[in-house]
Structures are given as C-alpha cells and as structure tokens.
C-alpha cells in the first residue's frame, strides 16, 4: 500500500503529459534566434521568436520571468503573440538561472545576483541596448512585475526611450500587502482554508519547518489551487522548475511561497506608481496568489491602467487561460499602437475587476479537499521513508 501511495505522490508532483504548445489553440509557424550577452562575467541567454509569415503591425515584446530565478520556459505560450501581429517576442533567463546559470561557484562570488538593482538597472538595460529595440513593450510576470516597476521608476531617461507600454501579470507593488492578503478571511487564499489546515501552516512556518514532508505536501497541493491549476503541469512549467536557482530564490523571496522574508520583504513602490507614464495592463487570475486587493490598489494608483481578471487561472494565467491571455494582451498592444497614430490611448473597462470576496467556495471543491486530505496523509507516509525523487516539493512548486 505504501508503495502505491508513493507512486501516486510522485506522479502527481512530477509527471507531465502535456506540452505548453497544446494549451494554445491558435498557432502559426515561428522562427527563433538564440543568443547570449555577457553581463558582469555571466553569459545571459535570450530567445527571439518571430512569425514566419503572419502580418506584423505591433512592436516587439520583452518578457520578464518570475521567481526570482524561475527561468523563462513557463512563459513560452506567450511566444504565440507573434501570431497576433507582435513583431517579435523576446525571452531571456535572468542571470543565475536556467541557461544563464553562472559557473559552478558559490553564490558569494556573485553577490549582485541578490540585488534588485542588478536586474533592473544593469541587466535589463544592457539587453535592451544590445537588441536595439524601438517602440517595444515589457511584459513582467510575478517577480518580473517587480523588476519592470523598478526598471521604469529608476532607470535613466535614455534607457526608457522606446518603451511604449507594460503588461504586469500577477503583479504586486507592496510585499507586506501581498502577505496580509494571503491570510485575509474574506479574499485570502490561505484565509479560505479550513481552520485546521491554516493552523498547521502557521505552526510549520513559525517553526521554520519548510523542508518537512508535511509542509512540502501542503505546498504541493496548494499549488494546484493558487499557482498553476493546469495539473499535471505541462512541460514548460516543469522545465522552469528544473532550471530554478533555489539559493537565489530563498535569499530574495524567502523559504515560503506565501510570505516574503528575503531581500524583497520590504519592497514597496505603491506610492510611486503615479510616476509611470506609459499605459499599463494589469492581469491576474481569479484564484491567483495576487489577490484582488493587491491588484486593485495598483489599478487605482497608476495613471493609465486597466485590469483584466482571468476566470480559470491561478498565478500562471499564460498557461491556465492561454488563449484568453493572448487575446487580451494583443488587444491592449493594438490600442497602444493606435495611440501612436491618434495621439490618445483609449483604455478599456474589462469588467473583470470584481468585488466578489476573492476566493469563493467554488475555488476548493469537495473533491479538491479530499485530495488535500489524502495527500496530507501521504505526507505522513513520506516521513516514514517514502519520498519523491529529485528536488523537494517546496523547490518543485516555487514560482512567486
């Protein structure tokens, strides 16, 4: 019986049956150019996707992945924006992870990899200069939205030349608001869980037992509720996990997905959002770790913004709601392009910034809770000698 349960746990956490191409229904033939730029002794790898024959009328889009240190692979459904008129979609692995991993030396040899200024004021501007882009757009996801905001708010004017708009997917502008929202009794993800489960999470975190089988098992199950609801995860998500730099993630984010105790613990630029002068599209998922109160405050503070909430998504809407994500982003970029012609940006009210109390009962069906209970039981068995191969579940399910 224990062997059967061990196999089921391994299959649930690590098996993949789908590719990220399969989650996108409208595709076209793409070409890709792969290159590298050496920045502070680390080769940073990038990929430029273009449609082979689709008409082009929109500027290039640069995608900033999450983490910190979760490489670009899980964002790959966005490459099909090239089928919607975007001239090219550019991905890169930030230094320290994926195919931009540093030489096999201690992280102490690369202290800049724990500094937000490196990513926002050195790496990204250097890449933009190398690509020589004009009339481009930024799309940041999760940590990538922090990076995008820091870039726009702190970069010299010359570095911002050519930036037409930003898409902030699963965004936050204040770490402490993000933490509070997780436990909010009305809209919080963790605040919606049964009291016993909430208590166990709090006890485990207070004791810093992040590597315990119980905590890892809870995290794995909650990931299918709040992070990626497409389960089992498709190939590109699994590939991002394989390329993650855990040392960077823990040092910057912290050991827990639902709090911030590292370098980013004091991040807060909410009071400066009004300084951003380009149009901004905010997107989030109905079941996202970025709760409505977090995104709504950004929507209120930004001068030119609109907000779209995707109905089926957790945090990774570009997989959970891939087709709708492509449609909404392409629509937004099209209106930004028209503003260059008419001189006026026409924003859209998506009617998708709801006032419903966040995480409703439909988020966790009875079958989901049955899965959680059975998996928690499995965690007890794991502590008795049954373990999944490879990376820990805490590491596997990390994407904030």
C-alpha positions as a LaTeX table, in Angstrom:
\begin{tabular}{lrrr}
\hline
Residue & $x$ (\AA) & $y$ (\AA) & $z$ (\AA) \\
\hline
Unk1 & 0.00 & 0.00 & 0.00 \\
Unk2 & 2.82 & 2.40 & 0.88 \\
Unk3 & 4.49 & 1.74 & $-2.48$ \\
Unk4 & 1.24 & 2.52 & $-4.31$ \\
Unk5 & 0.82 & 5.79 & $-2.41$ \\
Unk6 & 4.45 & 6.72 & $-3.05$ \\
Unk7 & 3.97 & 6.16 & $-6.78$ \\
Unk8 & 0.79 & 8.28 & $-6.77$ \\
Unk9 & 2.55 & 11.14 & $-4.98$ \\
Unk10 & 5.48 & 11.06 & $-7.41$ \\
Unk11 & 3.12 & 11.01 & $-10.40$ \\
Unk12 & 1.05 & 13.90 & $-9.03$ \\
Unk13 & 4.08 & 16.10 & $-8.41$ \\
Unk14 & 6.42 & 15.36 & $-11.30$ \\
Unk15 & 4.64 & 13.70 & $-14.23$ \\
Unk16 & 3.67 & 15.75 & $-17.24$ \\
Unk17 & 1.51 & 14.65 & $-20.14$ \\
Unk18 & 1.05 & 17.94 & $-21.98$ \\
Unk19 & 3.24 & 20.42 & $-23.79$ \\
Unk20 & 2.79 & 24.16 & $-23.46$ \\
Unk21 & 2.10 & 24.32 & $-27.19$ \\
Unk22 & $-1.02$ & 22.23 & $-26.60$ \\
Unk23 & $-2.62$ & 24.83 & $-24.31$ \\
Unk24 & $-2.68$ & 27.36 & $-27.19$ \\
Unk25 & $-5.33$ & 26.74 & $-29.85$ \\
Unk26 & $-4.35$ & 29.44 & $-32.38$ \\
Unk27 & $-0.79$ & 28.98 & $-33.59$ \\
Unk28 & 1.40 & 29.88 & $-36.53$ \\
Unk29 & 4.84 & 28.84 & $-37.72$ \\
Unk30 & 7.56 & 30.58 & $-35.74$ \\
Unk31 & 11.28 & 31.09 & $-36.11$ \\
Unk32 & 13.59 & 31.52 & $-33.14$ \\
Unk33 & 17.02 & 33.10 & $-32.80$ \\
Unk34 & 19.04 & 32.21 & $-29.71$ \\
Unk35 & 21.87 & 34.42 & $-28.49$ \\
Unk36 & 23.95 & 35.45 & $-25.48$ \\
Unk37 & 25.29 & 38.64 & $-23.95$ \\
Unk38 & 28.00 & 38.57 & $-21.27$ \\
Unk39 & 26.97 & 40.81 & $-18.37$ \\
Unk40 & 29.22 & 41.03 & $-15.32$ \\
Unk41 & 31.01 & 37.78 & $-16.22$ \\
Unk42 & 27.83 & 35.74 & $-16.73$ \\
Unk43 & 26.52 & 34.89 & $-20.23$ \\
Unk44 & 22.82 & 35.83 & $-20.30$ \\
Unk45 & 20.91 & 33.73 & $-22.81$ \\
Unk46 & 17.93 & 35.03 & $-24.80$ \\
Unk47 & 15.47 & 33.80 & $-27.44$ \\
Unk48 & 13.75 & 35.96 & $-30.11$ \\
Unk49 & 10.58 & 34.46 & $-31.62$ \\
Unk50 & 9.09 & 35.77 & $-34.87$ \\
Unk51 & 6.20 & 34.59 & $-37.03$ \\
Unk52 & 7.36 & 33.23 & $-40.36$ \\
Unk53 & 4.51 & 34.72 & $-42.39$ \\
Unk54 & 1.92 & 36.46 & $-40.17$ \\
Unk55 & 1.44 & 40.22 & $-40.74$ \\
Unk56 & 3.28 & 42.49 & $-38.29$ \\
Unk57 & 1.92 & 45.79 & $-37.00$ \\
Unk58 & 2.96 & 45.81 & $-33.33$ \\
Unk59 & 6.34 & 46.42 & $-31.74$ \\
Unk60 & 8.45 & 43.76 & $-30.01$ \\
Unk61 & 7.55 & 42.46 & $-26.56$ \\
Unk62 & 10.18 & 41.60 & $-23.93$ \\
Unk63 & 9.08 & 39.05 & $-21.31$ \\
Unk64 & 10.46 & 39.18 & $-17.75$ \\
Unk65 & 10.08 & 35.86 & $-15.95$ \\
Unk66 & 9.16 & 35.31 & $-12.32$ \\
Unk67 & 10.91 & 33.79 & $-9.37$ \\
Unk68 & 13.26 & 35.33 & $-8.59$ \\
Unk69 & 15.26 & 32.79 & $-10.57$ \\
Unk70 & 12.48 & 30.81 & $-12.25$ \\
Unk71 & 13.65 & 30.69 & $-15.89$ \\
Unk72 & 11.55 & 31.72 & $-18.86$ \\
Unk73 & 10.22 & 28.33 & $-20.05$ \\
Unk74 & 6.79 & 28.53 & $-18.38$ \\
Unk75 & 6.11 & 31.79 & $-20.25$ \\
Unk76 & 6.52 & 30.15 & $-23.66$ \\
Unk77 & 2.79 & 30.16 & $-24.57$ \\
Unk78 & 3.32 & 33.92 & $-24.95$ \\
Unk79 & 5.56 & 33.32 & $-27.97$ \\
Unk80 & 2.35 & 32.97 & $-29.99$ \\
Unk81 & 1.72 & 36.70 & $-29.59$ \\
Unk82 & 3.87 & 36.77 & $-32.72$ \\
Unk83 & 0.84 & 35.26 & $-34.47$ \\
Unk84 & $-1.21$ & 38.29 & $-33.37$ \\
Unk85 & 0.88 & 40.99 & $-35.02$ \\
Unk86 & 3.70 & 41.37 & $-32.49$ \\
Unk87 & 6.94 & 41.72 & $-34.45$ \\
Unk88 & 8.87 & 39.50 & $-32.06$ \\
Unk89 & 8.56 & 38.06 & $-28.56$ \\
Unk90 & 11.82 & 38.04 & $-26.63$ \\
Unk91 & 12.53 & 35.86 & $-23.62$ \\
Unk92 & 15.69 & 35.68 & $-21.55$ \\
Unk93 & 16.85 & 33.79 & $-18.49$ \\
Unk94 & 17.94 & 36.24 & $-15.84$ \\
Unk95 & 21.50 & 35.71 & $-14.63$ \\
Unk96 & 21.78 & 32.87 & $-12.16$ \\
Unk97 & 19.11 & 30.52 & $-13.52$ \\
Unk98 & 18.20 & 28.38 & $-16.49$ \\
Unk99 & 20.60 & 28.77 & $-19.39$ \\
Unk100 & 22.10 & 31.87 & $-17.77$ \\
Unk101 & 23.42 & 29.97 & $-14.77$ \\
Unk102 & 26.82 & 31.18 & $-13.54$ \\
Unk103 & 29.91 & 28.97 & $-13.35$ \\
Unk104 & 29.83 & 26.33 & $-10.64$ \\
Unk105 & 30.99 & 28.59 & $-7.88$ \\
Unk106 & 29.49 & 29.83 & $-4.64$ \\
Unk107 & 26.79 & 32.48 & $-4.81$ \\
Unk108 & 29.16 & 34.55 & $-2.66$ \\
Unk109 & 31.21 & 35.03 & $-5.82$ \\
Unk110 & 28.23 & 36.76 & $-7.45$ \\
Unk111 & 26.67 & 38.98 & $-4.74$ \\
Unk112 & 24.98 & 41.15 & $-7.37$ \\
Unk113 & 22.60 & 38.26 & $-8.10$ \\
Unk114 & 20.86 & 39.07 & $-4.80$ \\
Unk115 & 20.49 & 42.77 & $-5.63$ \\
Unk116 & 17.37 & 44.05 & $-7.38$ \\
Unk117 & 19.42 & 46.91 & $-8.84$ \\
Unk118 & 21.44 & 44.45 & $-10.91$ \\
Unk119 & 18.35 & 43.02 & $-12.62$ \\
Unk120 & 16.54 & 46.34 & $-13.12$ \\
Unk121 & 19.35 & 48.85 & $-13.69$ \\
Unk122 & 22.15 & 46.78 & $-15.24$ \\
Unk123 & 20.99 & 43.54 & $-16.84$ \\
Unk124 & 17.72 & 44.64 & $-18.46$ \\
Unk125 & 19.07 & 47.99 & $-19.79$ \\
Unk126 & 22.13 & 46.23 & $-21.20$ \\
Unk127 & 19.95 & 43.70 & $-23.02$ \\
Unk128 & 17.72 & 46.44 & $-24.42$ \\
Unk129 & 20.79 & 48.24 & $-25.76$ \\
Unk130 & 22.05 & 45.01 & $-27.30$ \\
Unk131 & 18.72 & 44.34 & $-29.03$ \\
Unk132 & 18.45 & 47.97 & $-30.20$ \\
Unk133 & 14.67 & 47.93 & $-29.84$ \\
Unk134 & 12.33 & 50.72 & $-30.82$ \\
Unk135 & 8.70 & 51.08 & $-29.73$ \\
Unk136 & 8.86 & 47.99 & $-27.52$ \\
Unk137 & 6.65 & 46.62 & $-24.74$ \\
Unk138 & 7.54 & 44.96 & $-21.43$ \\
Unk139 & 5.60 & 42.02 & $-20.00$ \\
Unk140 & 6.54 & 41.05 & $-16.48$ \\
Unk141 & 5.13 & 38.16 & $-14.51$ \\
Unk142 & 5.21 & 37.89 & $-10.70$ \\
Unk143 & 8.78 & 38.85 & $-9.67$ \\
Unk144 & 9.05 & 40.09 & $-13.25$ \\
Unk145 & 6.45 & 42.76 & $-12.40$ \\
Unk146 & 8.69 & 43.96 & $-9.56$ \\
Unk147 & 11.59 & 44.07 & $-11.99$ \\
Unk148 & 9.54 & 46.02 & $-14.55$ \\
Unk149 & 8.40 & 48.60 & $-11.99$ \\
Unk150 & 11.90 & 49.11 & $-10.62$ \\
Unk151 & 13.24 & 49.49 & $-14.15$ \\
Unk152 & 10.70 & 52.14 & $-15.17$ \\
Unk153 & 10.87 & 54.06 & $-11.90$ \\
Unk154 & 14.66 & 54.13 & $-11.53$ \\
Unk155 & 16.23 & 53.82 & $-14.97$ \\
Unk156 & 17.68 & 56.92 & $-16.64$ \\
Unk157 & 15.50 & 58.53 & $-19.28$ \\
Unk158 & 17.75 & 57.25 & $-22.05$ \\
Unk159 & 17.10 & 53.65 & $-21.01$ \\
Unk160 & 13.34 & 54.21 & $-21.19$ \\
Unk161 & 13.46 & 55.54 & $-24.73$ \\
Unk162 & 11.20 & 53.44 & $-26.92$ \\
Unk163 & 9.14 & 51.89 & $-24.10$ \\
Unk164 & 5.52 & 52.01 & $-25.30$ \\
Unk165 & 3.65 & 50.08 & $-22.60$ \\
Unk166 & 3.82 & 47.47 & $-19.86$ \\
Unk167 & 1.84 & 44.34 & $-19.09$ \\
Unk168 & 2.07 & 43.33 & $-15.43$ \\
Unk169 & 0.77 & 39.78 & $-14.99$ \\
Unk170 & 0.16 & 38.54 & $-11.46$ \\
Unk171 & 1.58 & 41.81 & $-10.11$ \\
Unk172 & 2.35 & 43.32 & $-6.73$ \\
Unk173 & 3.72 & 46.69 & $-5.68$ \\
Unk174 & 3.93 & 46.07 & $-1.92$ \\
Unk175 & 5.25 & 42.88 & $-0.32$ \\
Unk176 & 3.53 & 43.41 & 3.02 \\
Unk177 & 0.13 & 43.92 & 1.37 \\
Unk178 & 0.73 & 40.69 & $-0.50$ \\
Unk179 & 1.44 & 38.82 & 2.74 \\
Unk180 & $-1.62$ & 40.24 & 4.50 \\
Unk181 & $-3.86$ & 39.39 & 1.56 \\
Unk182 & $-2.93$ & 35.71 & 1.74 \\
Unk183 & $-4.49$ & 35.38 & 5.18 \\
Unk184 & $-7.44$ & 37.75 & 4.71 \\
Unk185 & $-10.57$ & 35.94 & 5.89 \\
Unk186 & $-12.67$ & 37.32 & 3.02 \\
Unk187 & $-10.42$ & 37.22 & $-0.02$ \\
Unk188 & $-7.26$ & 35.48 & 1.07 \\
Unk189 & $-6.15$ & 32.16 & $-0.37$ \\
Unk190 & $-4.85$ & 30.79 & 2.90 \\
Unk191 & $-7.67$ & 32.52 & 4.76 \\
Unk192 & $-10.14$ & 30.37 & 2.82 \\
Unk193 & $-8.67$ & 27.07 & 4.00 \\
Unk194 & $-10.20$ & 25.01 & 6.82 \\
Unk195 & $-9.07$ & 26.26 & 10.24 \\
Unk196 & $-7.07$ & 23.12 & 10.95 \\
Unk197 & $-5.04$ & 23.48 & 7.75 \\
Unk198 & $-4.47$ & 27.20 & 8.40 \\
Unk199 & $-3.23$ & 26.35 & 11.87 \\
Unk200 & $-0.84$ & 23.69 & 10.64 \\
Unk201 & 0.65 & 26.05 & 8.03 \\
Unk202 & 1.16 & 28.76 & 10.65 \\
Unk203 & 2.74 & 26.32 & 13.11 \\
Unk204 & 5.09 & 24.89 & 10.50 \\
Unk205 & 6.15 & 28.35 & 9.30 \\
Unk206 & 6.66 & 29.61 & 12.85 \\
Unk207 & 8.96 & 26.63 & 13.46 \\
Unk208 & 10.68 & 27.19 & 10.07 \\
Unk209 & 9.88 & 23.60 & 9.09 \\
Unk210 & 9.74 & 24.42 & 5.39 \\
Unk211 & 11.58 & 21.25 & 4.43 \\
Unk212 & 9.32 & 18.92 & 6.38 \\
Unk213 & 7.32 & 16.35 & 4.43 \\
Unk214 & 4.10 & 17.84 & 5.83 \\
Unk215 & 4.86 & 21.41 & 4.69 \\
Unk216 & 6.12 & 20.29 & 1.29 \\
Unk217 & 2.98 & 18.21 & 0.76 \\
Unk218 & 0.68 & 21.08 & 1.70 \\
Unk219 & 2.61 & 23.39 & $-0.65$ \\
Unk220 & 2.33 & 20.89 & $-3.49$ \\
Unk221 & $-1.44$ & 20.63 & $-3.14$ \\
Unk222 & $-1.97$ & 24.37 & $-2.72$ \\
Unk223 & $-0.01$ & 24.94 & $-5.91$ \\
Unk224 & $-2.80$ & 23.26 & $-7.88$ \\
Unk225 & $-5.27$ & 25.70 & $-6.30$ \\
Unk226 & $-3.43$ & 29.01 & $-6.46$ \\
Unk227 & $-0.33$ & 28.86 & $-8.68$ \\
Unk228 & $-0.96$ & 26.57 & $-11.63$ \\
Unk229 & $-4.40$ & 24.98 & $-11.90$ \\
Unk230 & $-3.46$ & 23.03 & $-15.01$ \\
Unk231 & $-2.49$ & 19.73 & $-13.40$ \\
Unk232 & $-0.35$ & 17.83 & $-14.01$ \\
Unk233 & 1.87 & 20.71 & $-15.04$ \\
Unk234 & 2.80 & 20.92 & $-18.74$ \\
Unk235 & 6.37 & 20.54 & $-19.90$ \\
Unk236 & 7.45 & 24.19 & $-19.87$ \\
Unk237 & 6.49 & 24.62 & $-16.20$ \\
Unk238 & 8.45 & 21.51 & $-15.28$ \\
Unk239 & 11.42 & 22.80 & $-17.29$ \\
Unk240 & 11.36 & 26.08 & $-15.37$ \\
Unk241 & 11.47 & 24.12 & $-12.14$ \\
Unk242 & 14.49 & 22.18 & $-13.35$ \\
Unk243 & 16.33 & 25.41 & $-14.16$ \\
Unk244 & 15.49 & 27.22 & $-10.94$ \\
Unk245 & 18.28 & 28.57 & $-8.72$ \\
Unk246 & 16.97 & 27.79 & $-5.28$ \\
Unk247 & 19.70 & 29.73 & $-3.47$ \\
Unk248 & 18.70 & 32.96 & $-5.22$ \\
Unk249 & 15.00 & 32.30 & $-4.70$ \\
Unk250 & 15.29 & 31.70 & $-0.96$ \\
Unk251 & 17.65 & 34.64 & $-0.42$ \\
Unk252 & 15.35 & 37.07 & $-2.22$ \\
Unk253 & 11.83 & 35.69 & $-1.68$ \\
Unk254 & 12.27 & 33.54 & 1.41 \\
Unk255 & 11.61 & 29.88 & 2.08 \\
Unk256 & 7.81 & 30.14 & 1.96 \\
Unk257 & 5.60 & 30.79 & $-1.04$ \\
Unk258 & 3.03 & 32.70 & 0.98 \\
Unk259 & 5.26 & 35.22 & 2.71 \\
Unk260 & 8.35 & 37.27 & 1.92 \\
Unk261 & 11.27 & 37.18 & 4.30 \\
Unk262 & 14.24 & 37.76 & 1.99 \\
Unk263 & 15.59 & 40.74 & 0.06 \\
Unk264 & 12.09 & 41.53 & $-1.23$ \\
Unk265 & 10.46 & 41.67 & 2.22 \\
Unk266 & 10.39 & 45.48 & 2.24 \\
Unk267 & 9.60 & 46.06 & $-1.43$ \\
Unk268 & 7.00 & 48.82 & $-1.80$ \\
Unk269 & 6.66 & 51.24 & $-4.71$ \\
Unk270 & 2.91 & 51.82 & $-4.43$ \\
Unk271 & 3.43 & 55.49 & $-3.61$ \\
Unk272 & 5.41 & 55.97 & $-6.82$ \\
Unk273 & 3.12 & 54.22 & $-9.30$ \\
Unk274 & 1.70 & 57.55 & $-10.44$ \\
Unk275 & 5.15 & 58.32 & $-11.90$ \\
Unk276 & 4.72 & 55.63 & $-14.57$ \\
Unk277 & 3.68 & 57.44 & $-17.73$ \\
Unk278 & 3.08 & 54.57 & $-20.16$ \\
Unk279 & $-0.18$ & 52.57 & $-20.40$ \\
Unk280 & $-0.23$ & 49.52 & $-18.13$ \\
Unk281 & $-2.32$ & 46.37 & $-18.46$ \\
Unk282 & $-2.75$ & 44.53 & $-15.16$ \\
Unk283 & $-3.80$ & 40.89 & $-15.32$ \\
Unk284 & $-4.49$ & 38.35 & $-12.62$ \\
Unk285 & $-6.28$ & 35.05 & $-12.15$ \\
Unk286 & $-9.43$ & 34.51 & $-10.15$ \\
Unk287 & $-7.51$ & 32.11 & $-7.91$ \\
Unk288 & $-4.20$ & 33.98 & $-8.11$ \\
Unk289 & $-1.84$ & 34.39 & $-5.18$ \\
Unk290 & $-2.05$ & 38.08 & $-6.10$ \\
Unk291 & $-5.42$ & 38.74 & $-4.50$ \\
Unk292 & $-7.86$ & 41.41 & $-5.81$ \\
Unk293 & $-6.96$ & 43.93 & $-3.09$ \\
Unk294 & $-3.29$ & 43.81 & $-4.15$ \\
Unk295 & $-4.03$ & 44.41 & $-7.84$ \\
Unk296 & $-6.88$ & 46.86 & $-7.23$ \\
Unk297 & $-4.58$ & 49.22 & $-5.30$ \\
Unk298 & $-2.16$ & 49.26 & $-8.22$ \\
Unk299 & $-5.02$ & 49.90 & $-10.63$ \\
Unk300 & $-6.08$ & 52.89 & $-8.52$ \\
Unk301 & $-2.58$ & 54.38 & $-8.26$ \\
Unk302 & $-1.45$ & 54.01 & $-11.88$ \\
Unk303 & $-2.27$ & 56.92 & $-14.19$ \\
Unk304 & $-3.11$ & 54.86 & $-17.27$ \\
Unk305 & $-4.14$ & 51.33 & $-16.40$ \\
Unk306 & $-6.72$ & 48.67 & $-17.00$ \\
Unk307 & $-7.28$ & 45.37 & $-15.23$ \\
Unk308 & $-8.34$ & 42.01 & $-16.61$ \\
Unk309 & $-9.02$ & 39.05 & $-14.33$ \\
Unk310 & $-8.94$ & 35.63 & $-15.98$ \\
Unk311 & $-11.71$ & 33.31 & $-14.79$ \\
Unk312 & $-9.92$ & 29.94 & $-14.73$ \\
Unk313 & $-6.43$ & 30.96 & $-13.68$ \\
Unk314 & $-4.20$ & 30.70 & $-10.71$ \\
Unk315 & $-0.98$ & 32.69 & $-10.77$ \\
Unk316 & 0.18 & 31.36 & $-14.15$ \\
Unk317 & $-2.56$ & 32.67 & $-16.44$ \\
Unk318 & $-0.43$ & 32.29 & $-19.57$ \\
Unk319 & $-0.92$ & 28.52 & $-19.13$ \\
Unk320 & $-4.27$ & 28.29 & $-17.30$ \\
Unk321 & $-6.01$ & 30.77 & $-19.62$ \\
Unk322 & $-3.55$ & 30.77 & $-22.51$ \\
Unk323 & $-5.90$ & 31.72 & $-25.37$ \\
Unk324 & $-7.62$ & 34.48 & $-23.40$ \\
Unk325 & $-4.28$ & 35.84 & $-22.24$ \\
Unk326 & $-3.04$ & 36.10 & $-25.83$ \\
Unk327 & $-6.29$ & 37.77 & $-26.94$ \\
Unk328 & $-6.30$ & 40.34 & $-24.14$ \\
Unk329 & $-2.61$ & 41.23 & $-24.42$ \\
Unk330 & $-2.84$ & 41.56 & $-28.22$ \\
Unk331 & $-5.91$ & 43.79 & $-27.86$ \\
Unk332 & $-4.09$ & 46.03 & $-25.39$ \\
Unk333 & $-0.97$ & 46.28 & $-27.54$ \\
Unk334 & $-3.15$ & 47.12 & $-30.54$ \\
Unk335 & $-4.72$ & 50.07 & $-28.72$ \\
Unk336 & $-1.28$ & 51.27 & $-27.62$ \\
Unk337 & $-0.25$ & 51.16 & $-31.28$ \\
Unk338 & $-3.31$ & 53.18 & $-32.29$ \\
Unk339 & $-2.41$ & 55.78 & $-29.66$ \\
Unk340 & 0.82 & 56.39 & $-31.56$ \\
Unk341 & $-1.32$ & 57.27 & $-34.58$ \\
Unk342 & $-4.11$ & 59.23 & $-32.91$ \\
Unk343 & $-2.12$ & 60.68 & $-30.02$ \\
Unk344 & $-4.58$ & 59.34 & $-27.44$ \\
Unk345 & $-4.67$ & 56.00 & $-25.63$ \\
Unk346 & $-8.20$ & 54.61 & $-25.30$ \\
Unk347 & $-8.37$ & 52.37 & $-22.25$ \\
Unk348 & $-10.84$ & 49.51 & $-21.92$ \\
Unk349 & $-13.02$ & 48.57 & $-18.96$ \\
Unk350 & $-12.83$ & 44.80 & $-18.93$ \\
Unk351 & $-15.46$ & 44.49 & $-16.18$ \\
Unk352 & $-13.16$ & 41.89 & $-14.71$ \\
Unk353 & $-12.01$ & 43.59 & $-11.52$ \\
Unk354 & $-14.77$ & 42.08 & $-9.39$ \\
Unk355 & $-15.91$ & 42.99 & $-5.93$ \\
Unk356 & $-16.70$ & 39.39 & $-5.02$ \\
Unk357 & $-14.88$ & 38.33 & $-1.86$ \\
Unk358 & $-11.86$ & 36.92 & $-3.57$ \\
Unk359 & $-11.60$ & 33.21 & $-3.14$ \\
Unk360 & $-15.12$ & 31.81 & $-3.25$ \\
Unk361 & $-16.29$ & 28.39 & $-2.24$ \\
Unk362 & $-16.03$ & 27.24 & $-5.86$ \\
Unk363 & $-12.27$ & 27.57 & $-5.60$ \\
Unk364 & $-11.91$ & 24.48 & $-3.46$ \\
Unk365 & $-14.39$ & 21.79 & $-4.40$ \\
Unk366 & $-15.10$ & 18.85 & $-2.16$ \\
Unk367 & $-13.00$ & 16.66 & $-4.42$ \\
Unk368 & $-10.09$ & 19.08 & $-4.06$ \\
Unk369 & $-10.32$ & 18.94 & $-0.29$ \\
Unk370 & $-10.50$ & 15.16 & $-0.47$ \\
Unk371 & $-7.29$ & 15.29 & $-2.48$ \\
Unk372 & $-5.71$ & 17.52 & 0.14 \\
Unk373 & $-6.68$ & 15.22 & 2.99 \\
Unk374 & $-5.39$ & 12.14 & 1.19 \\
Unk375 & $-2.19$ & 13.92 & 0.22 \\
Unk376 & $-1.59$ & 15.15 & 3.76 \\
Unk377 & $-1.92$ & 11.54 & 4.85 \\
Unk378 & 0.62 & 10.74 & 2.19 \\
Unk379 & 2.95 & 13.29 & 3.74 \\
Unk380 & 2.92 & 11.29 & 6.95 \\
Unk381 & 3.93 & 8.22 & 4.97 \\
Unk382 & 6.66 & 10.26 & 3.30 \\
Unk383 & 8.09 & 10.96 & 6.69 \\
Unk384 & 8.26 & 7.21 & 7.24 \\
Unk385 & 10.58 & 6.56 & 4.32 \\
Unk386 & 8.64 & 7.33 & 1.17 \\
Unk387 & 9.97 & 10.27 & $-0.83$ \\
Unk388 & 9.63 & 11.64 & $-4.31$ \\
Unk389 & 12.77 & 11.66 & $-6.42$ \\
Unk390 & 14.71 & 14.75 & $-7.45$ \\
Unk391 & 14.00 & 18.17 & $-6.00$ \\
Unk392 & 11.96 & 18.72 & $-2.87$ \\
Unk393 & 8.31 & 19.62 & $-3.33$ \\
Unk394 & 8.99 & 23.06 & $-1.86$ \\
Unk395 & 11.53 & 23.58 & $-4.62$ \\
Unk396 & 9.34 & 21.99 & $-7.29$ \\
Unk397 & 6.35 & 24.18 & $-6.68$ \\
Unk398 & 8.08 & 27.51 & $-6.30$ \\
Unk399 & 7.02 & 30.34 & $-8.63$ \\
Unk400 & 6.39 & 33.58 & $-6.80$ \\
\hline
\end{tabular}
